[in-house]
Each structure stands twice: as C-alpha cells, then as structure tokens.
Amino acid sequence: MVLQPSLKNCLRLSCILRTPKAGFRSTARGALIIQSVSNDVYQNLAVEDWIHDHMDLEKQQILFLWRNSPAVVIGRHQNPWQECNLRLLRQKNIKLARRRSGGGTVYHDLGNINLTFFTTRKKYERMENLKLVVKALKALRPQLDIHVTDRYDILLDRHYKISGTAAKLGGTSAYHHCTLLCNADKFALSSVLKSPYKGLKSNATPSVPASVKNLFEEDPSLTSEILLDAIAKEYATRHQIDHHITLINPADETLLPGINNKTKELQTWEWVYGKTPKFSVSTCLNMAYKDSVLDVKVNMDVKHGRIEVCNIDLPEQWLPPALYSELVKSLTGSKFCPNETTALATTLLRVCPQDDELHSRWNLLCENMIMLM
C-alpha cells in the first residue's frame, strides 16, 4: 500500500508499528488498519459513523480497532429498559450507548476488543471477516477449538460465545463490527445485561442470551494487545499490505471534520432513550405501608421515550384526588426517566398540604414509580 509521505515518516519513528495519525485518508487503492487512542464509547461509535459517511470505500477498505471503558451498547432498534439494568448502570457509572447498527446488546470494557470492517456494500461479507478472526486466533494458538456459527457468532469449545456481530448496510457503504472477549469482567457483564423491569411489552428487537467465556480463561497469555496485533497482521496479509496500525484521535477535527458533533449526538437523551420503539408498562406495585401492603396498578404507554398515556389505580382516598390528578397530568408527556420524575414529584410536593401522613404516602408512591424507570 502506498502511504502519504507524512504517514511514512511517522511509521519510521515507531518500532512497534503503531503510529500517531497523520492524515489517514490515503488516495491509494488497498486497505488500511487504524486504531483509536480513545476508550470513550461515544467517540469510537462516532468514528464508525464518520468513516461510513465520508470515506471512499471503493478505493480503500478499512479495519478499525477500538476498546471502550465500561459501557453497555444497545442495537439501533432496541429498548434499554428491556435489555439492561439501568439502575445498576447509574450506580456503577457505566455508560449506555445506542449504536446505528442492528443486533443485540453487548457489554464493553477494556477486556473486550471491538473490530469494525468497512467495505462497499457490494464487497460486504461478514462470514469472511469472522473467518479472518478465527484464522488469526488459530495462528496464535492452533489448539483453540473455535468456529463461526450460522448466526455469525464465534464459539469457543462449541459452547461459549466469544464474539457477537452487528452491521450497518448503507446505500453504497457498509460495515460489519464484532466483539472479541479477551478478559472482560464477566460478573459485570451478566449483572448489567439482566433487566429487572417487569410488565414491559415491546416490539423492540430482543437480545438472545448466551453463555460466554474469555479467551484469557483458556490461555492467560492471550492479552488484548496480542490479539489485536494478530488480527491486524492477518488483515494485512489478506489485503497484501504492510502490517502497520495507524493511531487516530476520535476528537481530532482536523483529521475528522465534524466528528465532535457526531459524538455529541450519540450522547443525547433523545438518541440513547428517545429512539426506543414504542412500548407499554403494565404492572402492579406492591407498596408496603405501615402494617399493610397496597396494590397499585400502573399502566403506561411510552413513545419516543416519553410517557404518552398514564393510568395509576390507587386505593380510594389514599391521596387527595386533586393531587393524584396533577401527578398523572404532570407525568403525561414527560420523559420516562427517574431524574425527570423525581423533579416533578419534588415540585408537586411543595404545593400539597403540609401533612406528614400525606407526605409519607406521596413519597412512597413516587419512589415506587421511579423504580419503574
């Protein structure tokens, strides 16, 4: 592959074949391997969007290598309340992101490798990409029992999933991305990908649960760095290019004009939650109050992440009708979001009668409503 002079100079400075960016849009036909220096999920997803939208993939195929700090990434048409434990994500400060491709929900951390294969739509072939990954792993450890399934997963020992796949097919460009479990936190993975929300009905694309295993468990010498390098080497061999990995900064506007706007959009509530397909919540809150348990039926329709219809069936006279009506009225049209509901409840509490019993009942109801979100 012919590289721009500035990039050639950078390559000479690196004995490990990893270089700073120096304008990676080569005009040469062939292929290119790039790696993000960022561990931010929104920045890395934005790079995918940028390459898909701006690069001439007729001239140059690209392998993009990236890793993220702890994050849960849902598919384009998925429901986060259905896919993960949002309360646990907030407690552990784990980011939630929605990608632009389909597929299921995945947990990312620095023990999980992400690979994105960019081609034209005509050349898109996810099975060949996965076979390349398997070939790279086999070159490292021939004894590994790994194979690609018809569902485009990579299995270890015929049972454990070590890689899942998703893709985006544009008009002329396409990308296929997959994960590779190296040494991810499996406890965090299983905890955050378990939804506690009950009574939720949705037509959103559900994830398919699977048993997983880290390659590190099979062979502790298989580090993320070794695996990344092996895959890059195999990609270079297939495309008959030098085994060079070019490092890029996903926040660099000189290299990727407009990238920061793409990153900001992926972080917005309107994208992460507001793009959720319409769903409904129909459940019964079992609220312990003093020496009794109250059954409160809740029915809500949620569209674009906002409560469209809200019905709360309270025991008669448990709250003043005017206060109850104001709560339902305030919730209707608001975000299906604990922060927004907490703010609404606090505002309404200020205008309700100064009565300790009434305030206790109000707080109990609002706390239980917030737990639904």
C-alpha positions as CSV (number, residue, x, y, z in Angstrom):
1,M,0.0,0.0,0.0
2,V,1.2,3.5,-0.9
3,L,1.0,5.9,2.1
4,Q,1.2,9.6,2.2
5,P,4.8,10.9,2.9
6,S,3.8,12.3,6.3
7,L,2.4,9.0,7.4
8,K,5.5,7.2,6.1
9,N,7.7,9.5,8.2
10,C,5.6,8.7,11.3
11,L,5.8,4.9,10.6
12,R,9.6,5.1,10.6
13,L,9.5,6.6,14.1
14,S,7.7,3.6,15.6
15,C,9.4,0.3,16.2
16,I,6.2,-1.3,17.2
17,L,4.4,-0.3,14.1
18,R,1.8,1.9,15.9
19,T,1.9,5.5,14.8
20,P,0.2,8.8,15.5
21,K,-2.3,9.9,12.9
22,A,-1.0,11.9,10.0
23,G,-4.0,12.1,7.7
24,F,-5.2,8.5,7.2
25,R,-7.2,9.2,4.0
26,S,-4.7,7.7,1.6
27,T,-5.6,8.0,-2.1
28,A,-4.0,4.6,-2.8
29,R,-6.2,1.7,-3.5
30,G,-6.0,-1.1,-1.0
31,A,-6.6,-1.4,2.7
32,L,-5.8,0.5,5.9
33,I,-5.7,-0.5,9.6
34,I,-6.5,2.2,12.2
35,Q,-6.8,2.1,16.0
36,S,-8.5,4.6,18.3
37,V,-6.4,6.1,21.1
38,S,-9.7,6.8,23.0
39,N,-11.6,4.5,25.3
40,D,-14.8,6.6,25.1
41,V,-17.7,4.6,23.6
42,Y,-19.4,7.7,22.1
43,Q,-16.2,8.8,20.4
44,N,-15.5,5.4,18.9
45,L,-19.0,4.9,17.7
46,A,-18.8,8.4,16.1
47,V,-15.6,7.3,14.2
48,E,-17.6,4.4,12.7
49,D,-20.3,6.9,11.6
50,W,-17.7,9.3,10.2
51,I,-15.9,6.6,8.2
52,H,-19.1,5.2,6.8
53,D,-20.3,8.7,5.8
54,H,-17.0,10.2,4.4
55,M,-14.5,7.6,3.2
56,D,-14.3,6.3,-0.3
57,L,-14.5,2.6,0.3
58,E,-14.3,1.8,-3.4
59,K,-10.6,2.9,-3.1
60,Q,-9.8,1.6,0.4
61,Q,-11.2,-0.9,2.8
62,I,-10.6,-0.3,6.4
63,L,-10.2,-2.3,9.6
64,F,-10.9,-0.1,12.7
65,L,-9.7,-1.4,16.1
66,W,-11.1,0.0,19.3
67,R,-11.7,-0.6,23.0
68,N,-14.0,1.1,25.5
69,S,-14.1,1.8,29.2
70,P,-17.1,0.1,30.8
71,A,-20.2,0.6,28.7
72,V,-23.4,-1.1,27.5
73,V,-24.1,-0.7,23.8
74,I,-27.6,-1.5,22.5
75,G,-28.7,-2.0,18.9
76,R,-30.4,0.6,16.8
77,H,-33.9,-0.8,17.4
78,Q,-33.6,-2.0,21.0
79,N,-35.3,-1.0,24.2
80,P,-32.8,-0.2,27.0
81,W,-35.3,-0.9,29.8
82,Q,-35.8,-4.3,28.3
83,E,-32.1,-5.0,27.7
84,C,-30.2,-3.9,30.8
85,N,-30.4,-2.9,34.4
86,L,-30.4,0.9,34.1
87,R,-30.3,1.5,37.9
88,L,-27.2,-0.6,38.1
89,L,-25.6,1.2,35.2
90,R,-26.2,4.5,37.0
91,Q,-24.8,3.2,40.3
92,K,-21.6,1.9,38.7
93,N,-21.2,4.8,36.4
94,I,-21.3,2.6,33.3
95,K,-22.2,4.4,30.1
96,L,-25.1,3.5,27.9
97,A,-24.9,4.0,24.2
98,R,-27.1,3.2,21.2
99,R,-25.2,2.3,18.0
100,R,-26.5,2.8,14.5
101,S,-26.3,-0.8,13.5
102,G,-28.8,-3.5,14.4
103,G,-28.2,-6.6,16.5
104,G,-28.2,-7.2,20.2
105,T,-26.9,-5.6,23.4
106,V,-23.3,-6.1,24.4
107,Y,-21.1,-5.1,27.4
108,H,-17.8,-3.4,26.7
109,D,-14.8,-2.9,28.9
110,L,-11.0,-2.8,28.3
111,G,-11.0,-6.6,28.2
112,N,-13.3,-6.6,25.2
113,I,-11.9,-5.9,21.7
114,N,-14.0,-4.3,19.0
115,L,-13.3,-4.8,15.3
116,T,-15.1,-2.9,12.5
117,F,-14.6,-4.0,8.9
118,F,-15.5,-1.2,6.4
119,T,-16.2,-2.1,2.7
120,T,-18.5,-1.1,-0.1
121,R,-21.9,-2.7,0.2
122,K,-21.0,-5.0,-2.8
123,K,-17.9,-6.3,-1.0
124,Y,-19.6,-6.7,2.4
125,E,-19.1,-10.3,3.7
126,R,-19.3,-10.8,7.4
127,M,-18.6,-14.5,7.3
128,E,-15.2,-13.9,5.6
129,N,-14.4,-11.3,8.3
130,L,-15.2,-13.7,11.1
131,K,-13.1,-16.5,9.4
132,L,-10.2,-14.0,9.3
133,V,-10.6,-13.5,13.1
134,V,-10.6,-17.3,13.6
135,K,-7.6,-17.7,11.4
136,A,-5.7,-15.1,13.4
137,L,-6.5,-16.8,16.7
138,K,-5.6,-20.2,15.3
139,A,-2.2,-18.8,14.1
140,L,-1.6,-17.8,17.7
141,R,-2.9,-20.9,19.4
142,P,-3.6,-23.8,17.0
143,Q,-5.1,-25.9,19.8
144,L,-8.1,-23.5,20.3
145,D,-11.4,-25.0,19.5
146,I,-13.2,-22.1,17.8
147,H,-15.6,-21.8,14.9
148,V,-18.1,-19.5,13.3
149,T,-21.8,-20.3,13.6
150,D,-24.6,-19.7,11.1
151,R,-25.7,-16.8,13.4
152,Y,-22.3,-15.2,12.8
153,D,-21.1,-15.8,16.4
154,I,-17.7,-17.2,17.2
155,L,-17.9,-20.0,19.7
156,L,-15.1,-21.4,21.9
157,D,-15.3,-25.2,22.8
158,R,-18.5,-25.4,20.8
159,H,-20.5,-23.7,23.5
160,Y,-19.1,-20.4,24.8
161,K,-19.7,-17.2,22.8
162,I,-16.6,-15.1,22.5
163,S,-17.8,-12.8,19.7
164,G,-21.1,-11.3,18.5
165,T,-21.8,-9.5,15.3
166,A,-23.8,-6.5,14.1
167,A,-23.8,-4.5,10.9
168,K,-25.0,-1.4,9.0
169,L,-25.6,-1.5,5.3
170,G,-25.8,1.9,3.6
171,G,-26.6,2.7,0.0
172,T,-23.0,2.1,-1.2
173,S,-21.0,1.7,2.0
174,A,-21.3,-0.9,4.7
175,Y,-19.6,-2.0,7.9
176,H,-19.6,-5.1,10.0
177,H,-18.5,-4.9,13.6
178,C,-17.9,-7.7,16.1
179,T,-16.6,-8.1,19.6
180,L,-13.9,-10.4,21.0
181,L,-13.9,-11.4,24.6
182,C,-10.4,-11.3,25.9
183,N,-10.5,-10.6,29.6
184,A,-13.8,-8.8,30.2
185,D,-15.5,-8.5,33.6
186,K,-18.0,-11.4,33.3
187,F,-19.7,-10.6,36.6
188,A,-20.4,-7.0,35.5
189,L,-21.4,-8.3,32.1
190,S,-24.0,-10.7,33.5
191,S,-25.3,-8.2,36.1
192,V,-25.9,-5.2,33.8
193,L,-27.4,-7.2,31.0
194,K,-30.2,-8.5,33.2
195,S,-33.3,-6.4,33.1
196,P,-35.2,-6.1,36.4
197,Y,-38.1,-4.3,34.8
198,K,-41.4,-6.2,34.9
199,G,-44.6,-5.8,33.0
200,L,-42.9,-4.3,30.0
201,K,-44.2,-5.1,26.5
202,S,-42.3,-4.0,23.4
203,N,-41.8,-4.9,19.8
204,A,-38.1,-3.9,20.0
205,T,-35.5,-6.3,18.9
206,P,-34.7,-8.6,21.9
207,S,-31.2,-9.9,22.6
208,V,-30.5,-13.6,22.6
209,P,-28.8,-14.7,25.9
210,A,-25.7,-16.8,25.6
211,S,-23.0,-18.4,27.7
212,V,-19.8,-16.5,27.4
213,K,-16.1,-17.1,28.1
214,N,-12.9,-15.1,27.9
215,L,-10.0,-16.2,25.8
216,F,-7.9,-15.3,28.8
217,E,-9.6,-18.2,30.7
218,E,-8.5,-20.6,28.0
219,D,-4.9,-19.2,27.8
220,P,-3.8,-16.4,30.2
221,S,-1.1,-15.4,27.8
222,L,-3.7,-14.1,25.3
223,T,-3.7,-10.4,26.1
224,S,-5.8,-7.8,24.3
225,E,-2.6,-6.4,22.7
226,I,-1.5,-9.7,21.4
227,L,-4.9,-10.5,20.0
228,L,-5.3,-7.0,18.3
229,D,-1.9,-7.4,16.7
230,A,-2.6,-10.9,15.4
231,I,-5.9,-9.8,13.8
232,A,-4.2,-6.8,12.3
233,K,-1.5,-9.0,10.9
234,E,-3.9,-11.4,9.4
235,Y,-5.9,-8.5,7.8
236,A,-2.7,-7.1,6.4
237,T,-1.8,-10.5,4.9
238,R,-5.2,-10.9,3.3
239,H,-5.1,-7.5,1.7
240,Q,-1.3,-7.7,0.9
241,I,-0.4,-4.5,2.7
242,D,2.3,-3.7,5.3
243,H,1.4,-4.6,8.9
244,H,1.0,-1.1,10.1
245,I,-1.6,0.2,12.6
246,T,-2.2,3.9,12.4
247,L,-3.4,5.5,15.7
248,I,-6.1,8.2,15.5
249,N,-7.7,10.5,18.0
250,P,-11.5,10.5,17.6
251,A,-11.7,14.1,18.8
252,D,-9.4,15.4,16.1
253,E,-11.5,17.8,13.9
254,T,-8.6,18.4,11.6
255,L,-8.5,14.7,10.7
256,L,-12.2,14.0,11.0
257,P,-14.2,17.2,10.3
258,G,-17.5,17.3,12.1
259,I,-16.6,14.3,14.3
260,N,-17.4,16.1,17.6
261,N,-21.0,16.9,16.5
262,K,-21.5,13.2,15.8
263,T,-20.1,12.3,19.2
264,K,-22.4,14.8,21.0
265,E,-25.5,13.4,19.1
266,L,-24.7,9.9,20.3
267,Q,-24.6,11.1,23.9
268,T,-28.0,12.9,23.9
269,W,-31.0,11.5,25.7
270,E,-33.0,11.9,22.5
271,W,-30.8,9.4,20.8
272,V,-30.0,6.9,23.6
273,Y,-33.5,6.7,25.0
274,G,-35.7,8.7,22.6
275,K,-35.1,6.3,19.7
276,T,-36.6,3.4,21.7
277,P,-39.5,1.8,19.8
278,K,-42.9,2.4,21.4
279,F,-43.6,0.2,24.5
280,S,-46.0,-0.2,27.3
281,V,-45.7,-0.9,31.0
282,S,-48.4,-2.8,32.8
283,T,-47.6,-3.8,36.4
284,C,-48.7,-3.8,40.0
285,L,-46.7,-2.0,42.6
286,N,-46.8,-3.9,46.0
287,M,-46.2,-1.0,48.3
288,A,-45.5,-1.8,52.0
289,Y,-47.1,1.0,54.1
290,K,-47.2,0.7,57.9
291,D,-48.7,-2.6,58.6
292,S,-50.2,-3.3,55.2
293,V,-49.3,-3.8,51.6
294,L,-51.1,-1.8,49.0
295,D,-51.5,-3.0,45.4
296,V,-51.2,-0.1,43.0
297,K,-51.8,-0.9,39.3
298,V,-49.8,1.2,36.8
299,N,-50.4,1.3,33.0
300,M,-48.3,3.5,30.8
301,D,-47.6,3.8,27.1
302,V,-44.2,5.2,26.2
303,K,-43.4,6.7,22.8
304,H,-40.0,8.2,21.8
305,G,-39.0,7.7,25.5
306,R,-41.9,9.9,26.7
307,I,-45.0,8.9,28.7
308,E,-47.9,9.1,26.2
309,V,-50.6,7.6,28.4
310,C,-50.5,7.2,32.2
311,N,-53.0,5.5,34.5
312,I,-52.4,4.8,38.2
313,D,-55.1,2.9,40.1
314,L,-54.7,4.0,43.7
315,P,-56.8,2.8,46.7
316,E,-59.7,5.2,47.2
317,Q,-58.9,8.3,49.2
318,W,-55.3,7.3,49.6
319,L,-54.2,10.6,48.1
320,P,-56.4,13.7,47.6
321,P,-58.0,13.4,44.1
322,A,-56.6,16.7,43.0
323,L,-53.0,15.7,43.9
324,Y,-53.4,12.4,42.2
325,S,-54.8,14.0,39.0
326,E,-51.9,16.5,39.0
327,L,-49.4,13.7,39.2
328,V,-50.9,11.9,36.2
329,K,-51.2,15.1,34.3
330,S,-47.5,16.0,35.0
331,L,-46.2,12.5,34.1
332,T,-48.1,12.5,30.8
333,G,-45.7,14.0,28.2
334,S,-42.7,13.8,30.4
335,K,-39.6,11.6,29.9
336,F,-39.7,8.0,31.2
337,C,-36.8,8.9,33.3
338,P,-36.1,8.8,37.1
339,N,-34.5,12.2,37.2
340,E,-37.4,14.0,35.5
341,T,-39.9,12.1,37.6
342,T,-38.0,13.0,40.8
343,A,-38.1,16.6,39.8
344,L,-41.8,16.5,39.0
345,A,-42.5,14.8,42.4
346,T,-40.5,17.3,44.3
347,T,-42.3,20.3,42.6
348,L,-45.7,18.8,43.3
349,L,-44.8,18.0,46.9
350,R,-44.1,21.7,47.6
351,V,-47.7,22.6,46.7
352,C,-49.5,19.8,48.5
353,P,-50.9,20.3,52.0
354,Q,-48.4,20.3,54.9
355,D,-49.4,17.0,56.4
356,D,-46.8,14.4,57.4
357,E,-49.0,11.4,56.7
358,L,-49.8,12.8,53.2
359,H,-46.1,13.5,52.5
360,S,-45.2,9.9,53.5
361,R,-47.8,8.4,51.2
362,W,-46.7,10.8,48.4
363,N,-43.0,9.9,48.7
364,L,-43.8,6.2,48.8
365,L,-45.8,6.3,45.6
366,C,-43.2,8.5,43.8
367,E,-40.3,6.3,44.9
368,N,-42.1,3.2,43.5
369,M,-42.9,5.0,40.3
370,I,-39.3,6.0,39.9
371,M,-38.2,2.4,40.4
372,L,-40.1,1.5,37.3
373,M,-37.7,3.7,35.3
